[in-house]
């Protein structure tokens, strides 16, 4: 019994995984507003809470499904970082 209590106490000492709030749509909304234009409709997939208290939200365009990226937002919904897969593509070598 003492051993069981010891193990449960040790396991509770580690870092706790952040919890995604129930209203993750409110957090995603700011990312959506950053991406949306008259010609472009982003589809958001809230993904996971991160260690620093921010949230990673994956997105893709409805019209161009190959255009994808992610937003990192804080708990209030302010966009901290917005990435696009085009940012990650290598430029063709110069000839």
C-alpha positions as CSV (number, residue, x, y, z in Angstrom):
1,X,0.0,0.0,0.0
2,X,2.8,2.4,0.9
3,X,4.5,1.6,-2.4
4,X,1.3,2.4,-4.3
5,X,1.0,5.8,-2.6
6,X,4.7,6.5,-3.4
7,X,4.2,5.8,-7.1
8,X,1.1,7.8,-7.4
9,X,2.8,10.8,-5.7
10,X,5.8,10.6,-8.0
11,X,3.6,10.4,-11.1
12,X,1.7,13.6,-10.1
13,X,4.9,15.6,-9.8
14,X,5.7,15.8,-13.5
15,X,4.5,18.6,-15.8
16,X,0.7,18.5,-16.5
17,X,-0.5,18.4,-20.1
18,X,-2.3,21.6,-20.9
19,X,-6.1,21.2,-21.4
20,X,-7.8,22.6,-24.5
21,X,-10.7,24.8,-23.4
22,X,-14.2,23.8,-24.2
23,X,-14.7,26.8,-26.4
24,X,-11.7,26.2,-28.7
25,X,-13.8,27.7,-31.5
26,X,-13.3,31.1,-29.8
27,X,-9.6,30.6,-29.9
28,X,-9.6,29.5,-33.5
29,X,-11.8,32.5,-34.6
30,X,-8.9,34.9,-34.7
31,X,-6.9,32.6,-36.9
32,X,-9.9,32.2,-39.2
33,X,-10.2,36.0,-39.5
34,X,-6.5,36.3,-40.3
35,X,-6.8,33.8,-43.2
36,X,-10.3,34.5,-44.6
37,X,-10.8,36.7,-47.7
38,X,-13.6,36.9,-50.2
39,X,-11.9,34.2,-52.4
40,X,-10.6,32.0,-49.6
41,X,-12.4,30.0,-47.0
42,X,-10.2,28.3,-44.4
43,X,-11.2,25.1,-42.7
44,X,-9.8,25.0,-39.2
45,X,-8.9,21.8,-37.3
46,X,-8.0,22.7,-33.6
47,X,-5.2,20.4,-32.8
48,X,-3.5,20.6,-29.4
49,X,-2.6,22.7,-26.4
50,X,1.2,23.2,-26.2
51,X,3.5,23.3,-23.2
52,X,3.8,27.1,-23.1
53,X,0.0,27.6,-22.9
54,X,-0.5,28.5,-26.5
55,X,-2.6,26.4,-29.0
56,X,-1.7,24.9,-32.3
57,X,-4.5,25.1,-34.9
58,X,-4.1,23.4,-38.3
59,X,-5.8,24.9,-41.3
60,X,-6.4,24.2,-45.0
61,X,-8.3,26.1,-47.7
62,X,-11.6,24.7,-48.8
63,X,-11.0,25.9,-52.4
64,X,-7.4,24.7,-52.5
65,X,-7.0,21.7,-50.2
66,X,-3.3,21.5,-50.9
67,X,-2.8,24.9,-49.3
68,X,-2.3,24.2,-45.6
69,X,-0.6,25.6,-42.6
70,X,-1.0,26.3,-38.9
71,X,-1.7,29.0,-36.5
72,X,-0.3,29.4,-33.0
73,X,-2.6,31.4,-30.8
74,X,-2.7,32.4,-27.2
75,X,-5.5,31.8,-24.8
76,X,-7.3,35.0,-25.8
77,X,-7.2,34.0,-29.4
78,X,-4.5,36.5,-30.5
79,X,-2.5,35.0,-33.4
80,X,1.2,34.7,-32.5
81,X,2.4,32.8,-35.5
82,X,0.8,31.9,-38.8
83,X,2.5,29.5,-41.2
84,X,1.6,28.4,-44.7
85,X,3.0,25.3,-46.4
86,X,4.2,27.6,-49.2
87,X,6.6,29.1,-46.5
88,X,8.2,25.6,-46.2
89,X,8.6,24.8,-49.8
90,X,12.1,24.9,-51.2
91,X,12.8,27.4,-54.0
92,X,13.9,25.7,-57.2
93,X,17.7,25.9,-57.8
94,X,18.9,28.8,-59.8
95,X,20.1,27.7,-63.3
